[in-house]
Amino acid sequence: MASSCPGLSDDIKEIVIEHRKNVVKYNPKLAETVGLLRVRKELCGKPPDYWRENEPVVRDDISGLEPITFKEMKPDIVYKGRIMHLTNVDIPMHFEFESADTFTTQHVSAVLLLQDGNGDVNRGFVYNYVLPTLIWEYEDFDEIAKMGDVDANNVQDLFGISFKISVADPELKTGEDGKVALVVIHPENLIVNKIPPNQKSCRYCMKQFQATANSCCARCHEAYYCSKDCQSDDWYKMKHKIVCITKETAGKRAVKTKYKLYPQWTVYQLEQSIRVDLCPSLGPSHANLRHDYGFAKCASINDEGKLLGLYKGMVDIMKVDMVMLHKAMLANNLEDFIKQCFESYPSQNRGEYYKIFLKNPSVVRWD
């Protein structure tokens, strides 16, 4: 490897470290994370008209678009006729997103760390990239393929580290965490350019270089470095060690809980809703969950939010075992189970959601 490279700014270091912590904290297999879903939640709050009024311009030729960088952009403005040329510089993550138009169709979406031509780095949220309009340009730039359905587990193949990504008509949005990110709502605006296998981005300084067999991390074989100093700095300063895992041990880094949930249980879906603080959708994928835990009988979305807050208090504060909650639901005994949990707490610590629940406890009873 060559000699050392210039260091990164503190702002870029903070973005990268937070991203890597989320990879490990929420799911080492690169599933949905709370951090990115804050932006998803903000977008889902828009009425359907917002999505229809902002239909993309499908462009057969992007050669005439004027380049733009992060520094030139402000939040909540769609920069029509402009294009960003970016590089994905770290581990991509995926999550399931429900279209705000229908709340029924599941699409695979991704969060990326993107670097522009100025060297500035920001998060990028790509929605609905399984749509067949997503275009890949291969490294010879002669073969263009239309992509169909894509398995979420292949997100690293779709948006690999060092891949070149162009975004037409880009837009920045501010999430509920107060942080700005690039948002790609329409895959029609996205072009991903594959690169030659030996062209890599240094995982620390992000410089493009021609990699050799000795350039990669000997443990994970995923991270590449242009120098020994960059490898050392990435390990100690940028916390590469928390994401440096082999494929054989990846499953052992899952988030540990005191109970075992099965995906076919609706309480598993409830736990996911609690974790991301989003009410179950109206689509068929959450129909059983809405029936089992009372959301279907709520009079309004506001009431659903209060019911979710009740469950969230039981799980996050009272540390109620989700398996016990599941068993109470199967016995059609949720009302008594909820009351037992809250009555074991001092009255001043039971919260407003429990008082609201007592006014209509039958909401969690099966008819």
Secondary structure, 3 states (H helix, E strand, C coil): CECCCCCCCHHHHHHHHHHHHHHHHHCCCCCCCHHHHHHHHHHHCCCHHHHHHCCCCCCCCCCCCEECCHHHCCECCECCCEEEEEEECCCCEEEEEECCCCCCCEEEEEEEEEECCCCCEEEEEECCCCCCCCEEECCCCCCEEECCCCCHHHHHHHCCCCCEEEEECCEEEECCCCCEEEEECCHHHEEEECCCCCEEECCCCCCEEECCHHHECCCCCCCECCEHHHHHHHHHCCCHHHCCCCCCCHHHHCCCCCCCCCCCCHHHHHHHHHHHCCCCCCCHHHHHHHHHCCHHHCCCHHHHHHHHHHHHHHHHHCCCCHHHHHHHHHCCCHHHHHHHHHHCCCHHHCCHHHHHHHHCHHHHCCC
